[in-house]
Amino acid sequence: MNIVAIAAGLASAFFWGAGDFAGGLAGRRASAVRVVLASQLLGMLPLIGLGLGLGQPWPPSSALWIGVVAGLAGSVGLLLLYLSLARGVMGVAAPLTAVAAGGIPLLVGLFTEGLPGGPQLAGFALALAAIWIIAQPGGAGRLRPGDVWLPLLAGVGFGIFLAMMGRLPDDVGFAWPLVVGRVASVALMTVVLLASLRTVAERPIEGGQPTTDDRRPRSVVGGRWSVVERWRAFPWGLAAVAGVGDTAGNAFFILSSQLGRLDVAAVLSALYPAATVALARVLLGERLTRRQNVGVGLALLAVLLIAV
């Protein structure tokens, strides 16, 4: 297997995991729609810089349409994921989303590129198991239906994004299709925000500050906080980290899929819950459970098998 492709897939997992960690924290302080809109907009800026700095030519229309469809699907996936995280079921949302996200391009790759070798297939199975185990909490408690179908739908959105971007021709640079996808994503999230200012993930204000405990709908145009004040209090730093992390993850995924197989890139990049768990351990002091340690070991073994 191409070592650079494997390294790029793992880099994609790290940056996606870091972006989701930051986005999850931002989602506790602002609505999911605002976080997605801001992160997509901020993440577009380095893409434009890379496209200009690397001198990547403007791609053909077919590649741009791939970017549009992928961007729309990815933004819907992000919105549903952040809504899931805001419901307080991160340990369930992360593995369900990752398995669904990795499964769709995995199936596409198997149909379009044929079966890989036996070690790679075993690595795929271990990786999918590791994705689930790594992100499991000590106990998830009783789940509501939305705790399952929201992250699954988010994973479908991500899976469509991965499958579409993985089909970019090898001679097409990654920057401009991603920029076009971000433009489509920003446009969609702007429409969603304007259409649902009064209902979508807008939390009440308690003592002049946002609260995550009460999730009742609240008007954005009345009360003590105006729209401008909400944006002033918005966690821009976390949104920027989420946007840049998502951008870097996308770029490394495309590189991995172009240098190697789509299914390998998809499975490796879907290990991103490991990065989220590691960052939570380092920055928030969260400890790994025995089950999560087993998952990390399975993930490392999966990488070795895929790399054979």
Buried (B, 14 or more C-beta within 10 A) or exposed (E): BBEEBBBBBBBBBBBBBBBBBBBBBBBBBBBBBBBBBBBBBBBBBBBBEBBEEEEBEEBEEEBBEBBBBBBBBBBBBBBBBBBBBBBBBBBBBBBBBBBBBBBBBBBBBBEBEEEBEEBBBBBBBBBBBBBBBBBBBEEEEEEEEEBBEBBBBBBBBBBBBBBBBBBBEEEBBBBBBBBBBBBBBBBBBBEBBEEBBEEBBBBBBEEEEBEEEEBEEBEBEEEEBEEEEBEEBBBBEBBBBBBBBBBBBBBBBBBBBBBBBBBBBBBBBBBBBBBBBBBBEEEEEBEBBEEBEBBBBBBBBBBEBBBE
